[in-house]
Each structure stands twice: as C-alpha cells, then as structure tokens.
Amino acid sequence: MAKKKKKEVVFLVCEETGDHNYTLRRKTGGEKLKLSKYCPRLRKHTTHLEKKK
C-alpha cells in the first residue's frame, strides 16, 4: 500500500481587508505563500498571505 502524504488546510487572507477569500490543501512544511489574488470586497487584485486554521 502507498503511504498517504500529510496535507494541511490553509487560508489565504487579504492583507488589506483581512478577509479569508481562498482555502487550499497543501503539503506540510515549506515557506508561507504570498500570492496576488482577487479580493471581491475591494474588486481588485491584492496580496494574500497564508494563514493556518
């Protein structure tokens, strides 16, 4: 049987509004994500940071 890899649920939080706009499942460890994603409240692309549950 194959071993299952651990995954964790993380949220992408808008830097400007603090809203949790996106949810991801990713492997544990590694660097925190910092992506430019769309914020519906501001209606523009902003920087989103990874935050754990």
HUNORLIN-V164891 format. One record per residue. N is the residue number from 1. RES is the residue in one letter. SS is DSSP state (a for helix, b for strand, c for the rest). OMEGA is omega in radians with two decimals (999 if undefined). BURIAL is + if it has 16 or more other ideal C-beta (glycine too) atoms within 10 Angstrom, else -. Layout:
# HUNORLIN-V164891
n=(N;N)
res=(RES;RES)
ss=(SS;SS)
omega=(OMEGA;OMEGA)
burial=(BURIAL;BURIAL)
This chain:
# HUNORLIN-V164891
n=(1;2;3;4;5;6;7;8;9;10;11;12;13;14;15;16;17;18;19;20;21;22;23;24;25;26;27;28;29;30;31;32;33;34;35;36;37;38;39;40;41;42;43;44;45;46;47;48;49;50;51;52;53)
res=(M;A;K;K;K;K;K;E;V;V;F;L;V;C;E;E;T;G;D;H;N;Y;T;L;R;R;K;T;G;G;E;K;L;K;L;S;K;Y;C;P;R;L;R;K;H;T;T;H;L;E;K;K;K)
ss=(c;c;c;c;c;c;b;b;b;b;b;b;b;b;c;c;c;c;c;b;b;b;b;b;b;b;b;c;c;c;c;c;c;b;b;b;b;b;b;c;c;c;c;b;b;b;b;b;b;b;b;b;c)
omega=(3.12;3.09;3.09;3.11;3.14;3.05;3.12;3.11;3.10;3.12;2.99;-3.04;3.12;3.14;-3.03;-3.08;-3.10;-3.14;3.02;-3.05;-3.05;3.08;-3.14;2.95;-3.12;3.13;3.12;3.12;-3.13;-3.13;3.09;3.12;3.05;-3.02;3.02;-3.11;-3.11;3.08;-3.10;-3.12;-3.13;-3.11;3.06;3.10;3.11;3.10;3.10;3.14;3.11;3.05;3.13;-3.08;999)
burial=(-;-;-;-;-;-;-;-;-;+;+;+;+;+;-;-;-;-;+;-;+;+;-;-;-;-;-;-;-;-;-;-;-;-;-;-;-;-;+;-;-;-;-;-;-;+;-;+;-;+;-;-;-)
